[in-house]
Amino acid sequence: MKKGRKRNPDSIEKTEINYYKTLDSLLEGCQIIGFDWRYLYLNDVTVKHGHRRKEELLGNTMMEMYPGIENTDMFAKLKSCMEKRITYLIENEFTYPDGTKTWFELRIEPVPDGIFILSIDIDERKKAEEELEKSFKSLKKNFRDVINAMAKIVEMRDPYTAGHQHRVADLATAMAKEMNLEDQQVEQINMAAIIHDIGKIYIPPIILSKPGKLTDIELRLVRTHASSGYDIIKNFDFPSSFAKSILQHHERLDGSGYPQGLKGKDICVEAKILAIADVVEAMASPRPYRPALGINKALEEIELHKNVKYDPAIVDICLRLFRKKRFKFEKE
């Protein structure tokens, strides 16, 4: 059997020199820490990141150079890599002895001598992300303010149903959460519910507040509010389901609803939720043409027509909220 060649010590040393030369030339920080937590190697970028001189760091332990580091989440990852030989990619905000802080992306890998850490300064990126988050929150607040302002316009036109949209939003939101929908979808349902009757601004107040039964013409005019609301919202830069839920919140599974007479799967889930919340709140509250029918009557209505007019699974969730979880509409 042919014996393997012995490697030339000079060749090994040359390879090692080239290896460290490569690390020295990188724009990222590179360091090797031994099993005793002493710094074995640092390139110039790491020294700059560490706010220390190379002579201070080499041969000393991390704990000596940065007191308290052993109590950080980052050190827990370093220790796990050292002991279990696991690779990690983490983001860490490092606090220096002088109190300054910098964010780094760290790749921590096991090597024969201990662990190797590749560090990239991402402080500017983090600051940009924070600014973007602030801008997003500000935009979100402005969006919410616009939605609430639109709701107030409807309530000024139709004072007898003041608070109706917000109560529908409370119930629709509770139902959406109970269905374990994504947070973003829950929020869209909440905001769509707050302005689901926005189309009523086109209907004369005298009809909206009429104490008696509406004529066929008046009823047809009132029923235009769903499509009118859609026409108002569709040109805004909202998710498509937002406008669609406003358009479809009076549709019914059996096709008996309006404005399009849609059936079953053609109705979006957001509209199915709004439909039930809208009916329950409307029946439970007083209207110009009748006193409040009460919550029990409203729940009987959706239970009687579940799987005919209303989605059965969503009906069951609504019933459970009121009967088992004691959901209640907030009073004005």
DRENDO-1510 file (C-alpha; in Angstrom, 1 decimal, always signed):
<recs>
REC; n; res; u; v; w
REC; 1; MET; +0.0; +0.0; +0.0 .
REC; 2; LYS; +1.4; +3.4; -1.0 .
REC; 3; LYS; +2.2; +5.6; +2.0 .
REC; 4; GLY; +0.9; +9.2; +2.0 .
REC; 5; ARG; +3.3; +12.0; +1.5 .
REC; 6; LYS; +4.4; +14.0; +4.5 .
REC; 7; ARG; +3.6; +17.6; +4.2 .
REC; 8; ASN; +6.5; +20.0; +4.2 .
REC; 9; PRO; +6.5; +22.2; +7.4 .
REC; 10; ASP; +7.6; +25.1; +5.2 .
REC; 11; SER; +4.6; +24.5; +2.9 .
REC; 12; ILE; +2.3; +24.5; +5.9 .
REC; 13; GLU; +3.7; +27.8; +7.2 .
REC; 14; LYS; +3.4; +29.4; +3.7 .
REC; 15; THR; -0.2; +28.3; +3.5 .
REC; 16; GLU; -0.9; +29.7; +6.9 .
REC; 17; ILE; +0.8; +33.0; +6.0 .
REC; 18; ASN; -1.3; +33.3; +2.8 .
REC; 19; TYR; -4.5; +32.5; +4.8 .
REC; 20; TYR; -3.8; +35.3; +7.3 .
REC; 21; LYS; -2.9; +37.7; +4.5 .
REC; 22; THR; -6.2; +37.0; +2.9 .
REC; 23; LEU; -8.0; +37.7; +6.2 .
REC; 24; ASP; -6.0; +40.9; +6.6 .
REC; 25; SER; -7.1; +42.1; +3.2 .
REC; 26; LEU; -10.9; +41.7; +3.9 .
REC; 27; LEU; -13.2; +44.7; +4.5 .
REC; 28; GLU; -15.0; +42.7; +7.1 .
REC; 29; GLY; -13.8; +42.1; +10.7 .
REC; 30; CYS; -12.2; +38.7; +11.3 .
REC; 31; GLN; -11.0; +37.3; +14.6 .
REC; 32; ILE; -10.1; +33.9; +16.0 .
REC; 33; ILE; -10.7; +33.2; +19.7 .
REC; 34; GLY; -9.2; +30.2; +21.4 .
REC; 35; PHE; -10.8; +27.7; +23.6 .
REC; 36; ASP; -9.5; +29.6; +26.6 .
REC; 37; TRP; -11.4; +32.7; +25.2 .
REC; 38; ARG; -8.1; +34.5; +24.4 .
REC; 39; TYR; -7.8; +36.5; +21.1 .
REC; 40; LEU; -5.5; +34.5; +18.8 .
REC; 41; TYR; -5.9; +36.6; +15.7 .
REC; 42; LEU; -7.6; +39.9; +14.7 .
REC; 43; ASN; -7.4; +41.8; +11.4 .
REC; 44; ASP; -7.2; +45.6; +11.3 .
REC; 45; VAL; -10.9; +46.0; +10.6 .
REC; 46; THR; -11.8; +44.1; +13.8 .
REC; 47; VAL; -9.4; +46.2; +15.8 .
REC; 48; LYS; -11.1; +49.3; +14.4 .
REC; 49; HIS; -14.5; +47.8; +15.3 .
REC; 50; GLY; -13.4; +47.0; +18.8 .
REC; 51; HIS; -12.1; +50.5; +19.7 .
REC; 52; ARG; -8.9; +48.8; +21.0 .
REC; 53; ARG; -5.3; +48.5; +20.0 .
REC; 54; LYS; -4.3; +45.1; +18.6 .
REC; 55; GLU; -1.6; +44.9; +21.3 .
REC; 56; GLU; -4.2; +45.2; +24.0 .
REC; 57; LEU; -6.4; +42.4; +22.6 .
REC; 58; LEU; -4.0; +39.7; +21.5 .
REC; 59; GLY; -3.3; +37.2; +24.2 .
REC; 60; ASN; -6.0; +38.5; +26.5 .
REC; 61; THR; -9.5; +37.1; +27.0 .
REC; 62; MET; -12.8; +38.6; +25.8 .
REC; 63; MET; -13.9; +38.9; +29.4 .
REC; 64; GLU; -10.8; +40.9; +30.4 .
REC; 65; MET; -11.3; +43.3; +27.5 .
REC; 66; TYR; -15.0; +43.7; +27.7 .
REC; 67; PRO; -16.2; +43.1; +31.3 .
REC; 68; GLY; -19.8; +41.8; +31.5 .
REC; 69; ILE; -19.7; +40.4; +28.0 .
REC; 70; GLU; -20.3; +36.9; +29.4 .
REC; 71; ASN; -23.8; +38.0; +30.4 .
REC; 72; THR; -24.9; +38.9; +26.9 .
REC; 73; ASP; -27.0; +36.9; +24.4 .
REC; 74; MET; -24.1; +37.2; +21.9 .
REC; 75; PHE; -21.7; +35.5; +24.3 .
REC; 76; ALA; -24.2; +32.7; +24.8 .
REC; 77; LYS; -24.0; +32.1; +21.0 .
REC; 78; LEU; -20.2; +32.2; +21.1 .
REC; 79; LYS; -20.2; +29.7; +23.9 .
REC; 80; SER; -22.6; +27.4; +22.1 .
REC; 81; CYS; -20.4; +27.5; +19.0 .
REC; 82; MET; -17.3; +26.9; +21.1 .
REC; 83; GLU; -18.8; +23.9; +22.9 .
REC; 84; LYS; -21.3; +22.4; +20.5 .
REC; 85; ARG; -19.5; +23.4; +17.3 .
REC; 86; ILE; -22.6; +25.1; +15.8 .
REC; 87; THR; -22.5; +27.9; +13.3 .
REC; 88; TYR; -24.6; +31.0; +13.9 .
REC; 89; LEU; -25.5; +34.1; +12.0 .
REC; 90; ILE; -26.8; +36.9; +14.3 .
REC; 91; GLU; -27.3; +40.6; +14.6 .
REC; 92; ASN; -26.0; +42.1; +17.7 .
REC; 93; GLU; -25.8; +45.6; +19.2 .
REC; 94; PHE; -22.4; +45.8; +20.9 .
REC; 95; THR; -21.8; +48.2; +23.8 .
REC; 96; TYR; -18.3; +49.4; +24.2 .
REC; 97; PRO; -16.7; +50.3; +27.6 .
REC; 98; ASP; -17.1; +54.0; +26.8 .
REC; 99; GLY; -20.9; +53.5; +26.4 .
REC; 100; THR; -21.1; +53.8; +22.6 .
REC; 101; LYS; -23.1; +51.2; +20.7 .
REC; 102; THR; -22.8; +49.7; +17.2 .
REC; 103; TRP; -24.8; +47.1; +15.4 .
REC; 104; PHE; -22.9; +44.2; +13.8 .
REC; 105; GLU; -23.9; +41.2; +11.8 .
REC; 106; LEU; -21.8; +38.3; +13.1 .
REC; 107; ARG; -21.1; +34.9; +11.5 .
REC; 108; ILE; -19.7; +32.6; +14.2 .
REC; 109; GLU; -18.1; +29.4; +13.0 .
REC; 110; PRO; -16.1; +26.6; +14.8 .
REC; 111; VAL; -12.4; +26.2; +13.7 .
REC; 112; PRO; -9.7; +23.9; +15.0 .
REC; 113; ASP; -8.2; +26.5; +17.3 .
REC; 114; GLY; -11.6; +27.7; +18.8 .
REC; 115; ILE; -14.1; +29.9; +17.0 .
REC; 116; PHE; -13.9; +32.3; +14.0 .
REC; 117; ILE; -16.0; +35.4; +13.9 .
REC; 118; LEU; -16.7; +37.4; +10.8 .
REC; 119; SER; -18.2; +40.8; +11.7 .
REC; 120; ILE; -19.8; +43.4; +9.4 .
REC; 121; ASP; -20.7; +46.8; +10.7 .
REC; 122; ILE; -24.4; +47.3; +9.9 .
REC; 123; ASP; -25.0; +50.4; +12.1 .
REC; 124; GLU; -25.9; +52.6; +9.1 .
REC; 125; ARG; -28.3; +49.9; +7.8 .
REC; 126; LYS; -30.0; +49.7; +11.2 .
REC; 127; LYS; -30.4; +53.4; +11.5 .
REC; 128; ALA; -31.9; +53.4; +8.0 .
REC; 129; GLU; -34.3; +50.6; +9.1 .
REC; 130; GLU; -35.3; +52.6; +12.2 .
REC; 131; GLU; -36.0; +55.7; +10.1 .
REC; 132; LEU; -38.1; +53.6; +7.7 .
REC; 133; GLU; -40.0; +52.1; +10.6 .
REC; 134; LYS; -40.7; +55.6; +12.0 .
REC; 135; SER; -41.9; +56.7; +8.6 .
REC; 136; PHE; -44.1; +53.6; +8.3 .
REC; 137; LYS; -45.6; +54.2; +11.7 .
REC; 138; SER; -46.3; +57.9; +10.8 .
REC; 139; LEU; -47.9; +56.9; +7.5 .
REC; 140; LYS; -49.9; +54.2; +9.3 .
REC; 141; LYS; -51.2; +56.8; +11.9 .
REC; 142; ASN; -52.1; +59.2; +9.1 .
REC; 143; PHE; -53.9; +56.5; +7.3 .
REC; 144; ARG; -55.8; +55.6; +10.5 .
REC; 145; ASP; -56.6; +59.3; +11.0 .
REC; 146; VAL; -58.0; +59.5; +7.4 .
REC; 147; ILE; -60.2; +56.4; +8.0 .
REC; 148; ASN; -61.6; +57.9; +11.3 .
REC; 149; ALA; -62.3; +61.2; +9.6 .
REC; 150; MET; -64.2; +59.4; +6.8 .
REC; 151; ALA; -66.2; +57.6; +9.5 .
REC; 152; LYS; -67.2; +60.9; +11.1 .
REC; 153; ILE; -68.4; +62.2; +7.8 .
REC; 154; VAL; -70.8; +59.3; +7.6 .
REC; 155; GLU; -72.0; +59.8; +11.2 .
REC; 156; MET; -72.7; +63.5; +10.5 .
REC; 157; ARG; -74.9; +62.5; +7.6 .
REC; 158; ASP; -76.6; +59.7; +9.6 .
REC; 159; PRO; -76.5; +60.6; +13.3 .
REC; 160; TYR; -79.0; +57.9; +14.2 .
REC; 161; THR; -76.4; +55.2; +13.5 .
REC; 162; ALA; -73.5; +57.1; +15.1 .
REC; 163; GLY; -71.0; +54.6; +16.5 .
REC; 164; HIS; -72.5; +51.8; +14.3 .
REC; 165; GLN; -69.4; +51.5; +12.2 .
REC; 166; HIS; -67.0; +51.5; +15.2 .
REC; 167; ARG; -69.1; +48.8; +16.9 .
REC; 168; VAL; -69.1; +46.7; +13.8 .
REC; 169; ALA; -65.4; +47.2; +13.6 .
REC; 170; ASP; -65.0; +45.9; +17.2 .
REC; 171; LEU; -67.0; +42.8; +16.5 .
REC; 172; ALA; -65.4; +42.1; +13.1 .
REC; 173; THR; -61.9; +42.5; +14.6 .
REC; 174; ALA; -62.7; +40.1; +17.4 .
REC; 175; MET; -64.1; +37.6; +14.9 .
REC; 176; ALA; -61.0; +37.9; +12.7 .
REC; 177; LYS; -58.7; +37.4; +15.6 .
REC; 178; GLU; -60.7; +34.4; +16.7 .
REC; 179; MET; -60.2; +33.0; +13.2 .
REC; 180; ASN; -56.4; +33.4; +13.6 .
REC; 181; LEU; -56.1; +35.5; +10.6 .
REC; 182; GLU; -52.8; +37.3; +9.9 .
REC; 183; ASP; -52.3; +40.6; +11.9 .
REC; 184; GLN; -52.3; +42.6; +8.7 .
REC; 185; GLN; -55.6; +41.1; +7.5 .
REC; 186; VAL; -57.2; +41.7; +10.9 .
REC; 187; GLU; -56.1; +45.4; +10.7 .
REC; 188; GLN; -57.5; +45.7; +7.2 .
REC; 189; ILE; -60.8; +44.2; +8.3 .
REC; 190; ASN; -60.9; +46.7; +11.3 .
REC; 191; MET; -60.3; +49.7; +9.1 .
REC; 192; ALA; -62.7; +48.6; +6.3 .
REC; 193; ALA; -65.4; +48.0; +9.0 .
REC; 194; ILE; -64.9; +51.6; +10.3 .
REC; 195; ILE; -65.9; +53.0; +6.9 .
REC; 196; HIS; -68.0; +50.2; +5.5 .
REC; 197; ASP; -71.0; +52.6; +5.1 .
REC; 198; ILE; -69.0; +55.5; +3.6 .
REC; 199; GLY; -71.2; +55.3; +0.5 .
REC; 200; LYS; -74.1; +56.7; +2.5 .
REC; 201; ILE; -72.7; +60.2; +2.0 .
REC; 202; TYR; -74.5; +60.1; -1.3 .
REC; 203; ILE; -77.8; +59.4; +0.2 .
REC; 204; PRO; -80.1; +62.3; +1.4 .
REC; 205; PRO; -80.2; +62.5; +5.2 .
REC; 206; ILE; -84.0; +62.7; +5.1 .
REC; 207; ILE; -84.0; +59.1; +3.8 .
REC; 208; LEU; -81.4; +57.9; +6.3 .
REC; 209; SER; -83.3; +59.3; +9.2 .
REC; 210; LYS; -86.8; +58.5; +8.0 .
REC; 211; PRO; -88.9; +57.0; +10.9 .
REC; 212; GLY; -91.3; +55.0; +8.7 .
REC; 213; LYS; -91.0; +52.3; +6.1 .
REC; 214; LEU; -88.9; +53.2; +3.0 .
REC; 215; THR; -90.5; +53.2; -0.4 .
REC; 216; ASP; -89.1; +50.9; -3.1 .
REC; 217; ILE; -87.3; +53.8; -4.7 .
REC; 218; GLU; -85.8; +54.9; -1.4 .
REC; 219; LEU; -84.8; +51.4; -0.6 .
REC; 220; ARG; -83.1; +51.0; -3.9 .
REC; 221; LEU; -81.3; +54.3; -3.3 .
REC; 222; VAL; -80.1; +53.2; +0.2 .
REC; 223; ARG; -78.8; +50.0; -1.4 .
REC; 224; THR; -76.5; +51.9; -3.7 .
REC; 225; HIS; -74.2; +52.7; -0.7 .
REC; 226; ALA; -72.2; +49.6; -1.0 .
REC; 227; SER; -71.2; +50.3; -4.6 .
REC; 228; SER; -70.8; +54.0; -3.9 .
REC; 229; GLY; -68.5; +53.2; -1.0 .
REC; 230; TYR; -66.5; +50.9; -3.3 .
REC; 231; ASP; -66.2; +53.7; -6.0 .
REC; 232; ILE; -64.8; +56.1; -3.3 .
REC; 233; ILE; -62.2; +53.6; -2.0 .
REC; 234; LYS; -61.2; +51.8; -5.1 .
REC; 235; ASN; -58.8; +54.5; -6.3 .
REC; 236; PHE; -57.0; +54.7; -3.0 .
REC; 237; ASP; -53.7; +52.7; -2.7 .
REC; 238; PHE; -55.4; +50.1; -0.4 .
REC; 239; PRO; -55.2; +46.3; -0.7 .
REC; 240; SER; -57.8; +45.1; -3.2 .
REC; 241; SER; -59.6; +43.1; -0.4 .
REC; 242; PHE; -60.2; +46.4; +1.5 .
REC; 243; ALA; -62.4; +47.9; -1.2 .
REC; 244; LYS; -63.9; +44.6; -2.1 .
REC; 245; SER; -65.1; +43.9; +1.5 .
REC; 246; ILE; -66.9; +47.3; +1.4 .
REC; 247; LEU; -68.5; +46.5; -1.9 .
REC; 248; GLN; -69.6; +43.0; -0.8 .
REC; 249; HIS; -70.7; +43.4; +2.8 .
REC; 250; HIS; -74.4; +43.1; +1.9 .
REC; 251; GLU; -73.9; +40.0; -0.3 .
REC; 252; ARG; -75.3; +36.7; +1.0 .
REC; 253; LEU; -74.2; +33.1; +0.4 .
REC; 254; ASP; -77.5; +32.2; -1.4 .
REC; 255; GLY; -77.2; +35.1; -3.8 .
REC; 256; SER; -80.0; +37.1; -2.2 .
REC; 257; GLY; -77.7; +40.1; -1.3 .
REC; 258; TYR; -76.6; +43.2; -3.2 .
REC; 259; PRO; -75.2; +44.9; -5.2 .
REC; 260; GLN; -74.0; +42.0; -7.4 .
REC; 261; GLY; -76.0; +39.0; -6.1 .
REC; 262; LEU; -72.8; +37.1; -5.5 .
REC; 263; LYS; -72.9; +33.5; -4.0 .
REC; 264; GLY; -70.7; +31.5; -1.7 .
REC; 265; LYS; -67.0; +31.5; -2.8 .
REC; 266; ASP; -67.4; +34.6; -4.9 .
REC; 267; ILE; -67.7; +36.6; -1.7 .
REC; 268; CYS; -64.4; +37.4; +0.0 .
REC; 269; VAL; -63.9; +36.3; +3.6 .
REC; 270; GLU; -63.5; +39.9; +4.8 .
REC; 271; ALA; -67.0; +40.7; +3.4 .
REC; 272; LYS; -68.4; +37.6; +5.0 .
REC; 273; ILE; -67.1; +38.7; +8.4 .
REC; 274; LEU; -68.4; +42.3; +7.9 .
REC; 275; ALA; -71.8; +41.0; +6.8 .
REC; 276; ILE; -72.3; +39.1; +10.1 .
REC; 277; ALA; -70.9; +41.9; +12.3 .
REC; 278; ASP; -73.1; +44.4; +10.5 .
REC; 279; VAL; -76.3; +42.5; +10.9 .
REC; 280; VAL; -75.7; +41.7; +14.5 .
REC; 281; GLU; -75.0; +45.3; +15.5 .
REC; 282; ALA; -77.8; +46.7; +13.4 .
REC; 283; MET; -80.4; +44.4; +14.9 .
REC; 284; ALA; -79.1; +44.9; +18.5 .
REC; 285; SER; -79.3; +48.7; +18.2 .
REC; 286; PRO; -82.2; +51.1; +17.7 .
REC; 287; ARG; -83.0; +52.5; +14.3 .
REC; 288; PRO; -85.2; +55.5; +13.3 .
REC; 289; TYR; -87.9; +53.1; +12.1 .
REC; 290; ARG; -87.8; +50.6; +15.1 .
REC; 291; PRO; -86.5; +50.1; +18.6 .
REC; 292; ALA; -83.5; +47.9; +19.3 .
REC; 293; LEU; -84.3; +44.2; +18.8 .
REC; 294; GLY; -81.6; +43.1; +21.3 .
REC; 295; ILE; -78.5; +40.9; +21.0 .
REC; 296; ASN; -80.4; +37.6; +21.5 .
REC; 297; LYS; -82.7; +38.3; +18.5 .
REC; 298; ALA; -79.7; +39.3; +16.4 .
REC; 299; LEU; -77.9; +36.0; +17.3 .
REC; 300; GLU; -81.0; +34.0; +16.5 .
REC; 301; GLU; -81.1; +35.7; +13.1 .
REC; 302; ILE; -77.6; +34.7; +12.0 .
REC; 303; GLU; -78.0; +31.2; +13.6 .
REC; 304; LEU; -81.3; +30.6; +11.7 .
REC; 305; HIS; -79.7; +31.6; +8.4 .
REC; 306; LYS; -76.3; +30.2; +8.7 .
REC; 307; ASN; -75.1; +28.2; +5.7 .
REC; 308; VAL; -78.0; +29.9; +3.8 .
REC; 309; LYS; -77.2; +33.6; +4.0 .
REC; 310; TYR; -74.2; +33.6; +6.3 .
REC; 311; ASP; -70.9; +31.6; +6.4 .
REC; 312; PRO; -71.5; +28.8; +9.0 .
REC; 313; ALA; -68.0; +28.8; +10.4 .
REC; 314; ILE; -68.0; +32.6; +10.9 .
REC; 315; VAL; -71.5; +32.4; +12.4 .
REC; 316; ASP; -70.3; +29.9; +15.0 .
REC; 317; ILE; -67.3; +32.1; +15.9 .
REC; 318; CYS; -69.7; +35.1; +16.4 .
REC; 319; LEU; -72.0; +33.0; +18.6 .
REC; 320; ARG; -69.1; +31.7; +20.6 .
REC; 321; LEU; -67.8; +35.3; +21.2 .
REC; 322; PHE; -71.1; +36.4; +22.6 .
REC; 323; ARG; -72.3; +33.2; +24.4 .
REC; 324; LYS; -69.0; +31.8; +25.8 .
REC; 325; LYS; -66.5; +34.7; +25.7 .
REC; 326; ARG; -69.0; +37.3; +26.8 .
REC; 327; PHE; -68.3; +39.8; +24.1 .
REC; 328; LYS; -70.2; +43.0; +24.4 .
REC; 329; PHE; -70.6; +46.1; +22.3 .
REC; 330; GLU; -69.3; +49.2; +24.0 .
REC; 331; LYS; -71.9; +51.8; +24.8 .
REC; 332; GLU; -71.6; +55.3; +23.5 .
</recs>
